[in-house]
Amino acid sequence: MISQRAQDVTPFIAMDVLERANELEDVVHLEVGEPDFEPPDSVFETAISSLRDGNTNYTAARGKPELRRAIAAHYDREYGVEVGPDRIVATPGTSPGLLLALAALVDPGEEVVLTDPHYACYPNFVRTVGGTVRSVALRAEDGFQPRVAEFEAALSASTRAMLLNSPANPTGAVLDGETLADLTALAELTDTTPIVDEVYHGLSYDVDEHTMLEYTDDAFVLNGFSKRFAMTGWRLGWMVVPPEYVGAVNRLAQNLLICAPNFVQDAGVAALETPPDRLAEIRETYRERRDLLVDAVAEWGLDLGYTPQGAYYLLVDVSELPGAALEVADFLLEEAGVAVTPGVDFGERAADYLRLSYATDIEAIEEAIDRIDAVLSTYGVV
Ligand SMILES: Cc1ncc(COP(=O)(O)O)c(C=O)c1O
C-alpha cells in the first residue's frame, strides 16, 4: 500500500508539456529551468584532479572544512556578513537542504507559510515532513513582493516556519531589504523560523541582493551551485543553520544524506573562487534576454505588470488570451513550436499565467518571439 504521504505528492503538470515537447521536432524551449552556461574551466579541472587524487570516499556529513570555509568567505565578500563555518552544512544540492531544514523544524500538523505563486516543489516538501501549507498571495502589481501584513495574518499558533525564495521561481522577483527586515521582525515576534531559498542569488539585474543572514542568524538559508555556477547535475549546495540547530541538522545529514559528493565539494571551492567578472558577464547576458522577452510580451498586448529582477523567469498573465493557460501553453507548443511552462504547478494564483524561461540563447529567444508573433497574428489575437 502506497503511503498517504507519497500519494499526496502532486505531479509536475509541466512535465507533461516537456514530454510532449520532446516528442515534437523543431521546438524552441522556453520551459527550461537550467542555465545554458558551462561551469568555469577551473571547476572541471579541480573535479578531475580531485577524482584522480582518490577523493571518492565519504566526507564528514557537514562537508569538507575547505568548502565550508570557502562558503563562509563568500558571505563575507558578497554581503559583508560573518557566518562561522560551524553553521554551514554542505548538501547534495539545495533541495536536500530544504528537506533537512523542514525535518529539523516541523512536527506533523504544524504549518509552514509559503507564498503563492511559489516554486512548484515546496508544498510537496512540506507535506513530506507531515506539515501543512498556508499561503500568502503575491501580486504582479506589487512586483510579486509579499505584503508583510498578509504574512502576519497568515501566521497562527501552529505556524512553525515561513518559506521564502529570492530571487524567485517562477516570478523572478527579488525580495527587497526592507521586506526582509520586516519579515525578520515578524518572525522574531511570532517565534516563526524563516527558511530562505537563495539558490538564484547572483542572478539579479539592476537591484541589490540581500541575504536573510544580513538581518538575522535565526534563519535557515539554503543555497547551491546549480544556478549561479551552472552546476545543476553536480549536485552540490549548502545550508546556513541557526546556531541552536547545528547539532540536529548534522544528525539528520549523517542519517539521511551521508554527505555531498567528495570531489564535487573540491570543485565547489574552485567555483566560489571564480573571478567576479565571469558572473558579471553572464548576468549581463541574462539581462539582455530578459529585456527582449519583456518587450515581446508588451507587443503581444499582454500586461506583465512588473519587471522581473532576477533568476531567469517571467510570469506572464495570459487570461486575456482565448482559452485557459494550459490550453494556451498547448497551443503555443503545437502551433508555434514553442514550449513554455503553464503556471498551474506554481500555485492557484499562477493558474492564469505562463512561465517563460530565458535560460536559453538569444537566437532561440528571438526565434520563439517570431514564432509566437506569427501564430498570434494568424489567429487574430494581436
Ligand atoms: C527555487 C528553487 N529552489 C531549488 C531548486 C533546486 O536546486 P538544486 O539543484 O540546488 O537542488 C530549484 C530548481 O529549479 C529552484 O527553482
The ligand as an ORCA input file, in Angstrom:
! r2SCAN-3c Opt
* xyz 0 1
  C      13.545     27.857     -6.247
  C      14.352     26.632     -6.456
  N      14.895     26.032     -5.390
  C      15.620     24.909     -5.530
  C      15.846     24.337     -6.774
  C      16.663     23.101     -6.869
  O      18.018     23.430     -6.702
  P      19.147     22.330     -6.554
  O      19.559     21.922     -7.937
  O      20.258     23.075     -5.852
  O      18.606     21.205     -5.756
  C      15.293     24.934     -7.910
  C      15.478     24.320     -9.245
  O      14.923     24.723    -10.232
  C      14.527     26.119     -7.747
  O      13.983     26.742     -8.802
*
